[in-house]
């Protein structure tokens, strides 16, 4: 999946030219595997790597012409600070390699998930695409495999079909300091009309949080009247 990230570098005199240097780099593209967790990738790999490269005091080794055995002389060159700014996904449409949950079953007392890619679904006949995108039995989620239904993952392929509401399907209700809070459609269905309108009309900003769940209007299609 394609992401972009932005960062800044501040360096004292000696890094570039005669004066201090301030560099701001915006929307640098980087492609990560569909199985990678973006937060872990950027927070624990990309940003720390660049911080290791650019943060600190840097010296230049100068040759010592007196004798081979004397230790080298180091001259202070510059110091710099690296600051991560943000990262964000670029693709807001369907990623053909994204996986959705086709079915989940129990084999030898162990849950086994069957997942497929969106490009697999896009090549199926219209009737089969409609069935997988819209039928209630396919509106399933797996915390184990971190995948959701085709209706939320394969947004372009499933765009012509409205999926049926599954009462125990979860949606993003709000976000707090502990992360995302989800509720089920059957919970929303029992609320007053004013509450339903407010929840269905809300768009929860998940920020950098990774989730397999969608907004209320995307999940609770009957209660929200979004189909």
N, C-alpha and C positions, 0 to 999 in steps of 0.2 A: 504494500500500500504506500502511496506517495504522501510524504509529509514535508513540511517546510519548518525550518527553525531560524530564530533570530538571536543574535548575541552582540556583545560590545567588547572592545579592547581599549584600555587606556594605558598609555606608556609615557614615561618621562623622556626628556631629551636624550637622544642617542639611539632610539629605536628606529626612527625614520626621519631623516632630515635634521634640521637644527633645533626645532622646538618640540614640545610635547605632541604626542600623536593620539587622536581619538578616532577609532574606527567603529562604525555601526553597520553590521551586516544583517540584512533583512531577507527573509524568505529564501534561505538556502535550501535547495531541494535535497531530499534523501529518501530512498526507497527502502522500506523494511518489509520483512516477510510477513505474510498474513497471519502466521502463528505467533508473531512477536507481540508483546505488550508494550505499547508505545511509551507509557509512563516509565516502565522499568528500563527501556532501551535508552531514552533520552536522559533520565535523571541519574541512572547508574552506569551509563556507558559513554554516551556522546559528550554530555556536558563535563563530566569529570575528566575525560580524555583531553579536551581542549583546555580545561583549567590547569591540568598538569603541564601542558605545552606552553601556556602563555602567562600563568600566574607566578610572580616572584621576582627576585633580583637576578640579573643575568650579567655575566662577566666574560671578557674576552681574554684568551690566553695569548701572551706575547712571548716571542722567542727570547731565550736567554743566550746571548752571544759569548758569555764569558767561559762557561764550561758545560759540558754535557751533563755533569753530575749534579749541578745545582738545580733546585726545584724551579719550576716555571713561575713567571710573574703574571699576576692577574690584574687587570685594570677594570675598575667598575664601569659598566657600559650603560645599563638602564634598568628600570624596574617597570613592571606592567601588571595590570589587573584585568582578569577576564570575568565578564558578567553574563550569564545566560539570561535571555529575555523571555522567550516563549517558543512553543512548538504547536503545530496544528495540522490536521489532515487536509489534504488538498481536494481529494475526491469527495464530492457531496452527492454523487450519483453512484450507480451500481459498479462495484468492483467484480469483474467476471470470476476472479479467483477466491472471492469471499465464500465461506462455507455456511450453510444453514442446516438445521436439524430436520432430517426427513422422517425419522422414526426413532423411538427408544424402546428397548425391550430388555427383559431380564433373562440372562442365560447363566445357568449354574449359580443362581443367587447373586449374580453380579450384573449391574446395569451396563448395557452395551448400546452406544449411540451410533446411528448411521447418519453420516453427514454427506452432503453433496455440494459442489460448487455451482455458483450462479450460471456459469457458462454451460454446465450440464443441463440445467433447467431450461435455459434459453433455446436449446436445440430440440426440445420436446414438442410434440404436436400441441395445438392450442387447447384441446380438451384436457390433456394431462397437465399443462401449465396452469390452467384455470383451477383444476382440482387441488393441486399442491399449493397454489397461492391463496385459495379462498376457502376450502373446506375446513370445518372446525377441527377435525382430527389432526390437521397439520399445523395448527397454531400452538406449537409446543416449544419449550425452552429446555436447555440443559446447562445447569451450573457446572457440571463436571467437564463438559467439552467447551464451555463458554461460547455457545452458539444459540441463536434464536430461529424463528421460523422464516421461511422464504419471503413471506409478505413484508417483513421488516428488513431483511438483508438484501434481497434481489429487487430493489425498488423499481428499476426500469422494466424488468421482465414481468413483474407482478402489477405494474401500474394499471393495466386495463381491467383488473379484477379486484373486487372489494371482498375482503375476507370476513368470514362470519365470526362473531364475538364468542370467545370461550370464557366462561364465567370465572375460572380460576387463573386466567392469564394475568400476569403482573404488568403494571405500567409504572413509570417514574412519577412519583407524587411530588417530591421536593428534595432538596439537597441541604444538608446541614454540615456541621463540623466533622461528623463521623462518616460522611459519605452520602450516597444516594439512598432515599427511602422509597420503597415500592409499596403499592397496594394492588389488590385484585379487582377485576371488573365487577365481581359480585358485591364487593364492598361499596363501590361507587354507585351501583345500581340502586342501593337502598337509601341513598342520600336524597335530600330535598332538591327540587328543581334548580334552586339558586346555586347550591353547592355543585351540582352536576355541571351547570353552565360554566361556573368558575374553573373547575378542574379540567373540563374538556377544552376550555379556551386558553388554558395556560400552556406555555412552552418553557419547560424547565431547562435552564442552561447547565449542562453537565460538566462544562469546562474540560479538564483533562481526564476526567473520570471515564474509565472504560466500562461499558455496560452492554448487555445483550437485550435490554428492555427498551421499549419505545415510549412515546408520549401517550397520554390517555386517549387522545383523539385517534391515534394510530392503532391502538390496541382494542379499546372498548368501542368498536364501531357502531354497535346497536344503541348502547346507552348514550353515546355522544352524538348519534345521528350523523356520523361522518361518512356514511355510505348511502 
